[in-house]
Amino acid sequence: MLTATGQPVSEKSRLAAALLCWFVGVFGVHRFYVGKVGTGILMLVTFGGLGIWALIDLIVILVGSFRDKEGKVLENW
């Protein structure tokens, strides 16, 4: 599936990613969910940059700019 601008859309749910980021974001669980294992581990080790990285990720997810490991946008709620 493609967005209105022609970008590929991920099969992952933006709502699931947002909820994971909100509740366990400092552990990087939302990044594991979208397949970004490397940065998920980095977030796990640094506790999400002491929460700052997780907060930034939450904002990016909510505005619809977050992408999965293949570079596809998480658009579907």
PDB file of N, CA, C, O and CB in Angstrom:
ATOM      1  N   MET A   1       0.832  -1.164   0.000  1.00  0.00           N
ATOM      2  CA  MET A   1       0.000   0.000   0.000  1.00  0.00           C
ATOM      3  C   MET A   1       0.888   1.242   0.000  1.00  0.00           C
ATOM      4  O   MET A   1       2.005   1.215   0.518  1.00  0.00           O
ATOM      5  CB  MET A   1      -0.953  -0.010   1.205  1.00  0.00           C
ATOM      6  N   LEU A   2       0.383   2.331  -0.586  1.00  0.00           N
ATOM      7  CA  LEU A   2       1.131   3.578  -0.667  1.00  0.00           C
ATOM      8  C   LEU A   2       0.341   4.711  -0.021  1.00  0.00           C
ATOM      9  O   LEU A   2      -0.888   4.678   0.030  1.00  0.00           O
ATOM     10  CB  LEU A   2       1.460   3.919  -2.130  1.00  0.00           C
ATOM     11  N   THR A   3       1.069   5.715   0.473  1.00  0.00           N
ATOM     12  CA  THR A   3       0.414   6.904   1.008  1.00  0.00           C
ATOM     13  C   THR A   3      -0.038   7.778  -0.152  1.00  0.00           C
ATOM     14  O   THR A   3       0.194   7.444  -1.314  1.00  0.00           O
ATOM     15  CB  THR A   3       1.363   7.691   1.958  1.00  0.00           C
ATOM     16  N   ALA A   4      -0.680   8.889   0.159  1.00  0.00           N
ATOM     17  CA  ALA A   4      -1.132   9.825  -0.872  1.00  0.00           C
ATOM     18  C   ALA A   4       0.048  10.421  -1.633  1.00  0.00           C
ATOM     19  O   ALA A   4      -0.097  10.827  -2.786  1.00  0.00           O
ATOM     20  CB  ALA A   4      -1.969  10.944  -0.245  1.00  0.00           C
ATOM     21  N   THR A   5       1.211  10.475  -0.995  1.00  0.00           N
ATOM     22  CA  THR A   5       2.397  11.021  -1.646  1.00  0.00           C
ATOM     23  C   THR A   5       3.227   9.946  -2.334  1.00  0.00           C
ATOM     24  O   THR A   5       4.295  10.236  -2.873  1.00  0.00           O
ATOM     25  CB  THR A   5       3.250  11.751  -0.636  1.00  0.00           C
ATOM     26  N   GLY A   6       2.743   8.711  -2.320  1.00  0.00           N
ATOM     27  CA  GLY A   6       3.428   7.627  -3.013  1.00  0.00           C
ATOM     28  C   GLY A   6       4.453   6.875  -2.187  1.00  0.00           C
ATOM     29  O   GLY A   6       5.194   6.057  -2.734  1.00  0.00           O
ATOM     30  N   GLN A   7       4.520   7.125  -0.891  1.00  0.00           N
ATOM     31  CA  GLN A   7       5.465   6.422  -0.027  1.00  0.00           C
ATOM     32  C   GLN A   7       4.866   5.093   0.412  1.00  0.00           C
ATOM     33  O   GLN A   7       3.661   5.012   0.648  1.00  0.00           O
ATOM     34  CB  GLN A   7       5.836   7.284   1.203  1.00  0.00           C
ATOM     35  N   PRO A   8       5.688   4.046   0.527  1.00  0.00           N
ATOM     36  CA  PRO A   8       5.161   2.754   0.989  1.00  0.00           C
ATOM     37  C   PRO A   8       4.740   2.825   2.458  1.00  0.00           C
ATOM     38  O   PRO A   8       5.369   3.516   3.260  1.00  0.00           O
ATOM     39  CB  PRO A   8       6.214   1.645   0.796  1.00  0.00           C
ATOM     40  N   VAL A   9       3.672   2.105   2.801  1.00  0.00           N
ATOM     41  CA  VAL A   9       3.131   2.099   4.158  1.00  0.00           C
ATOM     42  C   VAL A   9       3.469   0.773   4.827  1.00  0.00           C
ATOM     43  O   VAL A   9       3.334  -0.291   4.224  1.00  0.00           O
ATOM     44  CB  VAL A   9       1.594   2.335   4.147  1.00  0.00           C
ATOM     45  N   SER A  10       3.907   0.850   6.072  1.00  0.00           N
ATOM     46  CA  SER A  10       4.246  -0.336   6.851  1.00  0.00           C
ATOM     47  C   SER A  10       2.991  -1.101   7.249  1.00  0.00           C
ATOM     48  O   SER A  10       1.907  -0.528   7.359  1.00  0.00           O
ATOM     49  CB  SER A  10       5.045   0.051   8.095  1.00  0.00           C
ATOM     50  N   GLU A  11       3.152  -2.397   7.463  1.00  0.00           N
ATOM     51  CA  GLU A  11       2.056  -3.223   7.966  1.00  0.00           C
ATOM     52  C   GLU A  11       1.908  -3.075   9.480  1.00  0.00           C
ATOM     53  O   GLU A  11       0.906  -3.509  10.049  1.00  0.00           O
ATOM     54  CB  GLU A  11       2.287  -4.696   7.598  1.00  0.00           C
ATOM     55  N   LYS A  12       2.884  -2.475  10.126  1.00  0.00           N
ATOM     56  CA  LYS A  12       2.843  -2.290  11.579  1.00  0.00           C
ATOM     57  C   LYS A  12       1.864  -1.174  11.937  1.00  0.00           C
ATOM     58  O   LYS A  12       1.667  -0.237  11.164  1.00  0.00           O
ATOM     59  CB  LYS A  12       4.255  -1.967  12.132  1.00  0.00           C
ATOM     60  N   SER A  13       1.259  -1.285  13.107  1.00  0.00           N
ATOM     61  CA  SER A  13       0.266  -0.325  13.572  1.00  0.00           C
ATOM     62  C   SER A  13       0.933   0.863  14.262  1.00  0.00           C
ATOM     63  O   SER A  13       1.796   0.690  15.122  1.00  0.00           O
ATOM     64  CB  SER A  13      -0.722  -1.002  14.524  1.00  0.00           C
ATOM     65  N   ARG A  14       0.526   2.058  13.876  1.00  0.00           N
ATOM     66  CA  ARG A  14       1.048   3.256  14.527  1.00  0.00           C
ATOM     67  C   ARG A  14       0.527   3.346  15.964  1.00  0.00           C
ATOM     68  O   ARG A  14       1.240   3.809  16.854  1.00  0.00           O
ATOM     69  CB  ARG A  14       0.658   4.522  13.729  1.00  0.00           C
ATOM     70  N   LEU A  15      -0.706   2.909  16.189  1.00  0.00           N
ATOM     71  CA  LEU A  15      -1.275   2.918  17.540  1.00  0.00           C
ATOM     72  C   LEU A  15      -0.488   1.993  18.466  1.00  0.00           C
ATOM     73  O   LEU A  15      -0.181   2.360  19.600  1.00  0.00           O
ATOM     74  CB  LEU A  15      -2.757   2.498  17.503  1.00  0.00           C
ATOM     75  N   ALA A  16      -0.166   0.798  17.985  1.00  0.00           N
ATOM     76  CA  ALA A  16       0.613  -0.144  18.797  1.00  0.00           C
ATOM     77  C   ALA A  16       1.986   0.437  19.114  1.00  0.00           C
ATOM     78  O   ALA A  16       2.455   0.339  20.248  1.00  0.00           O
ATOM     79  CB  ALA A  16       0.762  -1.498  18.070  1.00  0.00           C
ATOM     80  N   ALA A  17       2.631   1.040  18.122  1.00  0.00           N
ATOM     81  CA  ALA A  17       3.945   1.641  18.338  1.00  0.00           C
ATOM     82  C   ALA A  17       3.852   2.788  19.340  1.00  0.00           C
ATOM     83  O   ALA A  17       4.721   2.932  20.200  1.00  0.00           O
ATOM     84  CB  ALA A  17       4.535   2.140  17.009  1.00  0.00           C
ATOM     85  N   ALA A  18       2.804   3.605  19.232  1.00  0.00           N
ATOM     86  CA  ALA A  18       2.634   4.731  20.152  1.00  0.00           C
ATOM     87  C   ALA A  18       2.395   4.246  21.583  1.00  0.00           C
ATOM     88  O   ALA A  18       2.968   4.787  22.529  1.00  0.00           O
ATOM     89  CB  ALA A  18       1.467   5.619  19.696  1.00  0.00           C
ATOM     90  N   LEU A  19       1.555   3.233  21.736  1.00  0.00           N
ATOM     91  CA  LEU A  19       1.282   2.704  23.075  1.00  0.00           C
ATOM     92  C   LEU A  19       2.525   2.056  23.684  1.00  0.00           C
ATOM     93  O   LEU A  19       2.809   2.237  24.868  1.00  0.00           O
ATOM     94  CB  LEU A  19       0.136   1.685  23.021  1.00  0.00           C
ATOM     95  N   LEU A  20       3.261   1.303  22.874  1.00  0.00           N
ATOM     96  CA  LEU A  20       4.498   0.694  23.369  1.00  0.00           C
ATOM     97  C   LEU A  20       5.499   1.771  23.779  1.00  0.00           C
ATOM     98  O   LEU A  20       6.173   1.652  24.801  1.00  0.00           O
ATOM     99  CB  LEU A  20       5.115  -0.228  22.297  1.00  0.00           C
ATOM    100  N   CYS A  21       5.583   2.816  22.969  1.00  0.00           N
ATOM    101  CA  CYS A  21       6.511   3.904  23.276  1.00  0.00           C
ATOM    102  C   CYS A  21       6.096   4.628  24.553  1.00  0.00           C
ATOM    103  O   CYS A  21       6.947   4.980  25.370  1.00  0.00           O
ATOM    104  CB  CYS A  21       6.582   4.895  22.104  1.00  0.00           C
ATOM    105  N   TRP A  22       4.804   4.852  24.729  1.00  0.00           N
ATOM    106  CA  TRP A  22       4.304   5.551  25.918  1.00  0.00           C
ATOM    107  C   TRP A  22       4.572   4.753  27.201  1.00  0.00           C
ATOM    108  O   TRP A  22       5.037   5.305  28.198  1.00  0.00           O
ATOM    109  CB  TRP A  22       2.798   5.820  25.776  1.00  0.00           C
ATOM    110  N   PHE A  23       4.276   3.460  27.163  1.00  0.00           N
ATOM    111  CA  PHE A  23       4.354   2.667  28.387  1.00  0.00           C
ATOM    112  C   PHE A  23       5.734   2.064  28.659  1.00  0.00           C
ATOM    113  O   PHE A  23       6.148   1.993  29.816  1.00  0.00           O
ATOM    114  CB  PHE A  23       3.348   1.570  28.323  1.00  0.00           C
ATOM    115  N   VAL A  24       6.447   1.633  27.630  1.00  0.00           N
ATOM    116  CA  VAL A  24       7.764   1.008  27.834  1.00  0.00           C
ATOM    117  C   VAL A  24       8.808   1.567  26.866  1.00  0.00           C
ATOM    118  O   VAL A  24       9.741   0.868  26.471  1.00  0.00           O
ATOM    119  CB  VAL A  24       7.662  -0.517  27.665  1.00  0.00           C
ATOM    120  N   GLY A  25       8.637   2.830  26.491  1.00  0.00           N
ATOM    121  CA  GLY A  25       9.528   3.469  25.520  1.00  0.00           C
ATOM    122  C   GLY A  25      10.975   3.546  25.955  1.00  0.00           C
ATOM    123  O   GLY A  25      11.877   3.445  25.123  1.00  0.00           O
ATOM    124  N   VAL A  26      11.213   3.724  27.252  1.00  0.00           N
ATOM    125  CA  VAL A  26      12.598   3.832  27.712  1.00  0.00           C
ATOM    126  C   VAL A  26      13.368   2.531  27.525  1.00  0.00           C
ATOM    127  O   VAL A  26      14.598   2.525  27.577  1.00  0.00           O
ATOM    128  CB  VAL A  26      12.631   4.239  29.173  1.00  0.00           C
ATOM    129  N   PHE A  27      12.658   1.436  27.308  1.00  0.00           N
ATOM    130  CA  PHE A  27      13.313   0.152  27.052  1.00  0.00           C
ATOM    131  C   PHE A  27      13.420  -0.146  25.560  1.00  0.00           C
ATOM    132  O   PHE A  27      13.959  -1.186  25.180  1.00  0.00           O
ATOM    133  CB  PHE A  27      12.555  -0.969  27.747  1.00  0.00           C
ATOM    134  N   GLY A  28      12.914   0.749  24.707  1.00  0.00           N
ATOM    135  CA  GLY A  28      13.034   0.589  23.263  1.00  0.00           C
ATOM    136  C   GLY A  28      12.129  -0.463  22.655  1.00  0.00           C
ATOM    137  O   GLY A  28      12.371  -0.901  21.530  1.00  0.00           O
ATOM    138  N   VAL A  29      11.094  -0.881  23.368  1.00  0.00           N
ATOM    139  CA  VAL A  29      10.219  -1.954  22.887  1.00  0.00           C
ATOM    140  C   VAL A  29       9.548  -1.581  21.571  1.00  0.00           C
ATOM    141  O   VAL A  29       9.368  -2.437  20.705  1.00  0.00           O
ATOM    142  CB  VAL A  29       9.157  -2.282  23.935  1.00  0.00           C
ATOM    143  N   HIS A  30       9.175  -0.307  21.410  1.00  0.00           N
ATOM    144  CA  HIS A  30       8.540   0.122  20.168  1.00  0.00           C
ATOM    145  C   HIS A  30       9.479  -0.026  18.973  1.00  0.00           C
ATOM    146  O   HIS A  30       9.024  -0.275  17.856  1.00  0.00           O
ATOM    147  CB  HIS A  30       8.078   1.568  20.288  1.00  0.00           C
ATOM    148  N   ARG A  31      10.767   0.122  19.196  1.00  0.00           N
ATOM    149  CA  ARG A  31      11.736  -0.053  18.112  1.00  0.00           C
ATOM    150  C   ARG A  31      11.904  -1.529  17.763  1.00  0.00           C
ATOM    151  O   ARG A  31      12.062  -1.870  16.591  1.00  0.00           O
ATOM    152  CB  ARG A  31      13.093   0.555  18.500  1.00  0.00           C
ATOM    153  N   PHE A  32      11.874  -2.400  18.753  1.00  0.00           N
ATOM    154  CA  PHE A  32      11.884  -3.838  18.469  1.00  0.00           C
ATOM    155  C   PHE A  32      10.641  -4.213  17.670  1.00  0.00           C
ATOM    156  O   PHE A  32      10.720  -5.030  16.753  1.00  0.00           O
ATOM    157  CB  PHE A  32      11.954  -4.662  19.783  1.00  0.00           C
ATOM    158  N   TYR A  33       9.499  -3.626  18.008  1.00  0.00           N
ATOM    159  CA  TYR A  33       8.228  -3.904  17.330  1.00  0.00           C
ATOM    160  C   TYR A  33       8.312  -3.601  15.831  1.00  0.00           C
ATOM    161  O   TYR A  33       7.780  -4.362  15.022  1.00  0.00           O
ATOM    162  CB  TYR A  33       7.099  -3.082  17.966  1.00  0.00           C
ATOM    163  N   VAL A  34       8.966  -2.511  15.454  1.00  0.00           N
ATOM    164  CA  VAL A  34       9.048  -2.154  14.033  1.00  0.00           C
ATOM    165  C   VAL A  34      10.271  -2.759  13.348  1.00  0.00           C
ATOM    166  O   VAL A  34      10.506  -2.502  12.167  1.00  0.00           O
ATOM    167  CB  VAL A  34       9.076  -0.643  13.880  1.00  0.00           C
ATOM    168  N   GLY A  35      11.050  -3.556  14.073  1.00  0.00           N
ATOM    169  CA  GLY A  35      12.171  -4.263  13.473  1.00  0.00           C
ATOM    170  C   GLY A  35      13.511  -3.574  13.596  1.00  0.00           C
ATOM    171  O   GLY A  35      14.499  -4.055  13.040  1.00  0.00           O
ATOM    172  N   LYS A  36      13.574  -2.464  14.307  1.00  0.00           N
ATOM    173  CA  LYS A  36      14.832  -1.740  14.477  1.00  0.00           C
ATOM    174  C   LYS A  36      15.552  -2.270  15.721  1.00  0.00           C
ATOM    175  O   LYS A  36      15.597  -1.613  16.760  1.00  0.00           O
ATOM    176  CB  LYS A  36      14.580  -0.201  14.595  1.00  0.00           C
ATOM    177  N   VAL A  37      16.110  -3.466  15.589  1.00  0.00           N
ATOM    178  CA  VAL A  37      16.705  -4.166  16.726  1.00  0.00           C
ATOM    179  C   VAL A  37      17.938  -3.439  17.257  1.00  0.00           C
ATOM    180  O   VAL A  37      18.112  -3.334  18.471  1.00  0.00           O
ATOM    181  CB  VAL A  37      17.076  -5.589  16.329  1.00  0.00           C
ATOM    182  N   GLY A  38      18.779  -2.946  16.384  1.00  0.00           N
ATOM    183  CA  GLY A  38      20.008  -2.273  16.814  1.00  0.00           C
ATOM    184  C   GLY A  38      19.742  -1.067  17.692  1.00  0.00           C
ATOM    185  O   GLY A  38      20.332  -0.929  18.763  1.00  0.00           O
ATOM    186  N   THR A  39      18.852  -0.189  17.238  1.00  0.00           N
ATOM    187  CA  THR A  39      18.536   0.987  18.047  1.00  0.00           C
ATOM    188  C   THR A  39      17.667   0.612  19.247  1.00  0.00           C
ATOM    189  O   THR A  39      17.661   1.319  20.255  1.00  0.00           O
ATOM    190  CB  THR A  39      17.826   2.046  17.194  1.00  0.00           C
ATOM    191  N   GLY A  40      16.940  -0.490  19.143  1.00  0.00           N
ATOM    192  CA  GLY A  40      16.185  -0.980  20.295  1.00  0.00           C
ATOM    193  C   GLY A  40      17.117  -1.388  21.420  1.00  0.00           C
ATOM    194  O   GLY A  40      16.873  -1.071  22.584  1.00  0.00           O
ATOM    195  N   ILE A  41      18.184  -2.091  21.070  1.00  0.00           N
ATOM    196  CA  ILE A  41      19.182  -2.497  22.068  1.00  0.00           C
ATOM    197  C   ILE A  41      19.868  -1.267  22.656  1.00  0.00           C
ATOM    198  O   ILE A  41      20.097  -1.194  23.863  1.00  0.00           O
ATOM    199  CB  ILE A  41      20.233  -3.449  21.440  1.00  0.00           C
ATOM    200  N   LEU A  42      20.192  -0.304  21.800  1.00  0.00           N
ATOM    201  CA  LEU A  42      20.832   0.921  22.279  1.00  0.00           C
ATOM    202  C   LEU A  42      19.919   1.673  23.253  1.00  0.00           C
ATOM    203  O   LEU A  42      20.384   2.192  24.268  1.00  0.00           O
ATOM    204  CB  LEU A  42      21.204   1.829  21.093  1.00  0.00           C
ATOM    205  N   MET A  43      18.629   1.731  22.945  1.00  0.00           N
ATOM    206  CA  MET A  43      17.687   2.373  23.865  1.00  0.00           C
ATOM    207  C   MET A  43      17.579   1.587  25.169  1.00  0.00           C
ATOM    208  O   MET A  43      17.469   2.177  26.244  1.00  0.00           O
ATOM    209  CB  MET A  43      16.301   2.504  23.212  1.00  0.00           C
ATOM    210  N   LEU A  44      17.610   0.271  25.075  1.00  0.00           N
ATOM    211  CA  LEU A  44      17.529  -0.577  26.263  1.00  0.00           C
ATOM    212  C   LEU A  44      18.710  -0.318  27.193  1.00  0.00           C
ATOM    213  O   LEU A  44      18.541  -0.236  28.410  1.00  0.00           O
ATOM    214  CB  LEU A  44      17.485  -2.060  25.862  1.00  0.00           C
ATOM    215  N   VAL A  45      19.892  -0.189  26.626  1.00  0.00           N
ATOM    216  CA  VAL A  45      21.109   0.018  27.410  1.00  0.00           C
ATOM    217  C   VAL A  45      21.146   1.418  28.039  1.00  0.00           C
ATOM    218  O   VAL A  45      21.629   1.586  29.159  1.00  0.00           O
ATOM    219  CB  VAL A  45      22.343  -0.191  26.528  1.00  0.00           C
ATOM    220  N   THR A  46      20.629   2.426  27.307  1.00  0.00           N
ATOM    221  CA  THR A  46      20.690   3.812  27.797  1.00  0.00           C
ATOM    222  C   THR A  46      19.381   4.284  28.429  1.00  0.00           C
ATOM    223  O   THR A  46      19.226   5.464  28.743  1.00  0.00           O
ATOM    224  CB  THR A  46      21.057   4.740  26.660  1.00  0.00           C
ATOM    225  N   PHE A  47      18.435   3.346  28.615  1.00  0.00           N
ATOM    226  CA  PHE A  47      17.105   3.690  29.129  1.00  0.00           C
ATOM    227  C   PHE A  47      16.474   4.802  28.298  1.00  0.00           C
ATOM    228  O   PHE A  47      15.940   5.777  28.828  1.00  0.00           O
ATOM    229  CB  PHE A  47      17.192   4.117  30.604  1.00  0.00           C
ATOM    230  N   GLY A  48      16.550   4.627  26.987  1.00  0.00           N
ATOM    231  CA  GLY A  48      15.918   5.585  26.079  1.00  0.00           C
ATOM    232  C   GLY A  48      16.528   6.967  26.165  1.00  0.00           C
ATOM    233  O   GLY A  48      15.828   7.975  26.068  1.00  0.00           O
ATOM    234  N   GLY A  49      17.834   7.006  26.345  1.00  0.00           N
ATOM    235  CA  GLY A  49      18.486   8.304  26.506  1.00  0.00           C
ATOM    236  C   GLY A  49      17.921   9.038  27.708  1.00  0.00           C
ATOM    237  O   GLY A  49      17.693  10.247  27.669  1.00  0.00           O
ATOM    238  N   LEU A  50      17.697   8.277  28.789  1.00  0.00           N
ATOM    239  CA  LEU A  50      17.087   8.767  30.030  1.00  0.00           C
ATOM    240  C   LEU A  50      15.702   9.351  29.773  1.00  0.00           C
ATOM    241  O   LEU A  50      15.274  10.290  30.444  1.00  0.00           O
ATOM    242  CB  LEU A  50      17.986   9.824  30.684  1.00  0.00           C
ATOM    243  N   GLY A  51      15.014   8.780  28.796  1.00  0.00           N
ATOM    244  CA  GLY A  51      13.641   9.186  28.516  1.00  0.00           C
ATOM    245  C   GLY A  51      13.499  10.204  27.409  1.00  0.00           C
ATOM    246  O   GLY A  51      12.424  10.334  26.824  1.00  0.00           O
ATOM    247  N   ILE A  52      14.560  10.928  27.112  1.00  0.00           N
ATOM    248  CA  ILE A  52      14.491  11.969  26.083  1.00  0.00           C
ATOM    249  C   ILE A  52      14.282  11.354  24.710  1.00  0.00           C
ATOM    250  O   ILE A  52      13.436  11.816  23.946  1.00  0.00           O
ATOM    251  CB  ILE A  52      15.766  12.823  26.089  1.00  0.00           C
ATOM    252  N   TRP A  53      15.043  10.319  24.390  1.00  0.00           N
ATOM    253  CA  TRP A  53      14.935   9.647  23.099  1.00  0.00           C
ATOM    254  C   TRP A  53      13.536   9.052  22.927  1.00  0.00           C
ATOM    255  O   TRP A  53      12.947   9.138  21.850  1.00  0.00           O
ATOM    256  CB  TRP A  53      16.012   8.546  22.968  1.00  0.00           C
ATOM    257  N   ALA A  54      13.018   8.455  23.981  1.00  0.00           N
ATOM    258  CA  ALA A  54      11.680   7.864  23.929  1.00  0.00           C
ATOM    259  C   ALA A  54      10.618   8.939  23.705  1.00  0.00           C
ATOM    260  O   ALA A  54       9.669   8.722  22.952  1.00  0.00           O
ATOM    261  CB  ALA A  54      11.385   7.090  25.224  1.00  0.00           C
ATOM    262  N   LEU A  55      10.767  10.082  24.345  1.00  0.00           N
ATOM    263  CA  LEU A  55       9.818  11.181  24.164  1.00  0.00           C
ATOM    264  C   LEU A  55       9.846  11.697  22.728  1.00  0.00           C
ATOM    265  O   LEU A  55       8.800  11.962  22.136  1.00  0.00           O
ATOM    266  CB  LEU A  55      10.129  12.323  25.142  1.00  0.00           C
ATOM    267  N   ILE A  56      11.034  11.838  22.180  1.00  0.00           N
ATOM    268  CA  ILE A  56      11.162  12.278  20.788  1.00  0.00           C
ATOM    269  C   ILE A  56      10.535  11.253  19.856  1.00  0.00           C
ATOM    270  O   ILE A  56       9.824  11.619  18.920  1.00  0.00           O
ATOM    271  CB  ILE A  56      12.644  12.505  20.416  1.00  0.00           C
ATOM    272  N   ASP A  57      10.793   9.972  20.103  1.00  0.00           N
ATOM    273  CA  ASP A  57      10.180   8.918  19.288  1.00  0.00           C
ATOM    274  C   ASP A  57       8.660   8.972  19.360  1.00  0.00           C
ATOM    275  O   ASP A  57       7.987   8.801  18.343  1.00  0.00           O
ATOM    276  CB  ASP A  57      10.672   7.543  19.739  1.00  0.00           C
ATOM    277  N   LEU A  58       8.110   9.208  20.549  1.00  0.00           N
ATOM    278  CA  LEU A  58       6.658   9.284  20.705  1.00  0.00           C
ATOM    279  C   LEU A  58       6.084  10.420  19.861  1.00  0.00           C
ATOM    280  O   LEU A  58       5.059  10.250  19.200  1.00  0.00           O
ATOM    281  CB  LEU A  58       6.283   9.479  22.187  1.00  0.00           C
ATOM    282  N   ILE A  59       6.733  11.559  19.884  1.00  0.00           N
ATOM    283  CA  ILE A  59       6.274  12.692  19.077  1.00  0.00           C
ATOM    284  C   ILE A  59       6.337  12.353  17.596  1.00  0.00           C
ATOM    285  O   ILE A  59       5.403  12.650  16.851  1.00  0.00           O
ATOM    286  CB  ILE A  59       7.118  13.945  19.370  1.00  0.00           C
ATOM    287  N   VAL A  60       7.428  11.733  17.163  1.00  0.00           N
ATOM    288  CA  VAL A  60       7.584  11.362  15.752  1.00  0.00           C
ATOM    289  C   VAL A  60       6.523  10.348  15.342  1.00  0.00           C
ATOM    290  O   VAL A  60       5.993  10.421  14.233  1.00  0.00           O
ATOM    291  CB  VAL A  60       8.993  10.790  15.494  1.00  0.00           C
ATOM    292  N   ILE A  61       6.209   9.408  16.220  1.00  0.00           N
ATOM    293  CA  ILE A  61       5.159   8.422  15.932  1.00  0.00           C
ATOM    294  C   ILE A  61       3.813   9.119  15.801  1.00  0.00           C
ATOM    295  O   ILE A  61       3.068   8.853  14.858  1.00  0.00           O
ATOM    296  CB  ILE A  61       5.098   7.341  17.038  1.00  0.00           C
ATOM    297  N   LEU A  62       3.496  10.002  16.730  1.00  0.00           N
ATOM    298  CA  LEU A  62       2.192  10.666  16.736  1.00  0.00           C
ATOM    299  C   LEU A  62       1.977  11.578  15.533  1.00  0.00           C
ATOM    300  O   LEU A  62       0.852  11.702  15.049  1.00  0.00           O
ATOM    301  CB  LEU A  62       2.037  11.466  17.999  1.00  0.00           C
ATOM    302  N   VAL A  63       3.040  12.217  15.042  1.00  0.00           N
ATOM    303  CA  VAL A  63       2.876  13.081  13.864  1.00  0.00           C
ATOM    304  C   VAL A  63       2.923  12.293  12.563  1.00  0.00           C
ATOM    305  O   VAL A  63       2.674  12.847  11.492  1.00  0.00           O
ATOM    306  CB  VAL A  63       3.952  14.154  13.847  1.00  0.00           C
ATOM    307  N   GLY A  64       3.243  11.000  12.650  1.00  0.00           N
ATOM    308  CA  GLY A  64       3.188  10.138  11.475  1.00  0.00           C
ATOM    309  C   GLY A  64       4.450  10.071  10.646  1.00  0.00           C
ATOM    310  O   GLY A  64       4.395   9.723   9.467  1.00  0.00           O
ATOM    311  N   SER A  65       5.588  10.396  11.238  1.00  0.00           N
ATOM    312  CA  SER A  65       6.851  10.363  10.499  1.00  0.00           C
ATOM    313  C   SER A  65       7.736   9.176  10.844  1.00  0.00           C
ATOM    314  O   SER A  65       8.795   9.009  10.239  1.00  0.00           O
ATOM    315  CB  SER A  65       7.607  11.621  10.750  1.00  0.00           C
ATOM    316  N   PHE A  66       7.332   8.354  11.794  1.00  0.00           N
ATOM    317  CA  PHE A  66       8.141   7.211  12.226  1.00  0.00           C
ATOM    318  C   PHE A  66       8.123   6.134  11.149  1.00  0.00           C
ATOM    319  O   PHE A  66       7.091   5.895  10.522  1.00  0.00           O
ATOM    320  CB  PHE A  66       7.622   6.640  13.575  1.00  0.00           C
ATOM    321  N   ARG A  67       9.255   5.488  10.934  1.00  0.00           N
ATOM    322  CA  ARG A  67       9.382   4.473   9.890  1.00  0.00           C
ATOM    323  C   ARG A  67       9.842   3.149  10.479  1.00  0.00           C
ATOM    324  O   ARG A  67      10.488   3.111  11.526  1.00  0.00           O
ATOM    325  CB  ARG A  67      10.358   4.936   8.804  1.00  0.00           C
ATOM    326  N   ASP A  68       9.501   2.062   9.791  1.00  0.00           N
ATOM    327  CA  ASP A  68       9.949   0.741  10.230  1.00  0.00           C
ATOM    328  C   ASP A  68      11.342   0.462   9.683  1.00  0.00           C
ATOM    329  O   ASP A  68      11.967   1.341   9.090  1.00  0.00           O
ATOM    330  CB  ASP A  68       8.957  -0.358   9.776  1.00  0.00           C
ATOM    331  N   LYS A  69      11.833  -0.769   9.883  1.00  0.00           N
ATOM    332  CA  LYS A  69      13.202  -1.101   9.473  1.00  0.00           C
ATOM    333  C   LYS A  69      13.407  -1.026   7.969  1.00  0.00           C
ATOM    334  O   LYS A  69      14.539  -0.878   7.510  1.00  0.00           O
ATOM    335  CB  LYS A  69      13.560  -2.481   9.956  1.00  0.00           C
ATOM    336  N   GLU A  70      12.333  -1.126   7.193  1.00  0.00           N
ATOM    337  CA  GLU A  70      12.430  -1.060   5.736  1.00  0.00           C
ATOM    338  C   GLU A  70      12.206   0.350   5.205  1.00  0.00           C
ATOM    339  O   GLU A  70      12.173   0.554   3.991  1.00  0.00           O
ATOM    340  CB  GLU A  70      11.430  -2.004   5.108  1.00  0.00           C
ATOM    341  N   GLY A  71      12.054   1.315   6.088  1.00  0.00           N
ATOM    342  CA  GLY A  71      11.845   2.696   5.688  1.00  0.00           C
ATOM    343  C   GLY A  71      10.411   3.028   5.329  1.00  0.00           C
ATOM    344  O   GLY A  71      10.137   4.087   4.766  1.00  0.00           O
ATOM    345  N   LYS A  72       9.493   2.126   5.653  1.00  0.00           N
ATOM    346  CA  LYS A  72       8.077   2.363   5.360  1.00  0.00           C
ATOM    347  C   LYS A  72       7.437   3.141   6.508  1.00  0.00           C
ATOM    348  O   LYS A  72       7.727   2.900   7.680  1.00  0.00           O
ATOM    349  CB  LYS A  72       7.327   1.021   5.127  1.00  0.00           C
ATOM    350  N   VAL A  73       6.569   4.069   6.150  1.00  0.00           N
ATOM    351  CA  VAL A  73       5.901   4.917   7.135  1.00  0.00           C
ATOM    352  C   VAL A  73       4.836   4.127   7.894  1.00  0.00           C
ATOM    353  O   VAL A  73       4.097   3.341   7.301  1.00  0.00           O
ATOM    354  CB  VAL A  73       5.269   6.142   6.451  1.00  0.00           C
ATOM    355  N   LEU A  74       4.765   4.343   9.214  1.00  0.00           N
ATOM    356  CA  LEU A  74       3.685   3.761  10.023  1.00  0.00           C
ATOM    357  C   LEU A  74       2.507   4.715   9.937  1.00  0.00           C
ATOM    358  O   LEU A  74       2.459   5.715  10.654  1.00  0.00           O
ATOM    359  CB  LEU A  74       4.130   3.525  11.528  1.00  0.00           C
ATOM    360  N   GLU A  75       1.561   4.413   9.069  1.00  0.00           N
ATOM    361  CA  GLU A  75       0.447   5.329   8.848  1.00  0.00           C
ATOM    362  C   GLU A  75      -0.860   4.813   9.422  1.00  0.00           C
ATOM    363  O   GLU A  75      -1.681   5.602   9.890  1.00  0.00           O
ATOM    364  CB  GLU A  75       0.280   5.587   7.379  1.00  0.00           C
ATOM    365  N   ASN A  76      -1.065   3.522   9.396  1.00  0.00           N
ATOM    366  CA  ASN A  76      -2.337   2.946   9.832  1.00  0.00           C
ATOM    367  C   ASN A  76      -2.429   2.896  11.346  1.00  0.00           C
ATOM    368  O   ASN A  76      -1.526   2.392  12.014  1.00  0.00           O
ATOM    369  CB  ASN A  76      -2.515   1.546   9.254  1.00  0.00           C
ATOM    370  N   TRP A  77      -3.524   3.421  11.884  1.00  0.00           N
ATOM    371  CA  TRP A  77      -3.768   3.381  13.322  1.00  0.00           C
ATOM    372  C   TRP A  77      -4.259   2.017  13.681  1.00  0.00           C
ATOM    373  O   TRP A  77      -4.533   1.748  14.851  1.00  0.00           O
ATOM    374  CB  TRP A  77      -4.775   4.456  13.762  1.00  0.00           C
TER     375      TRP A  77
END
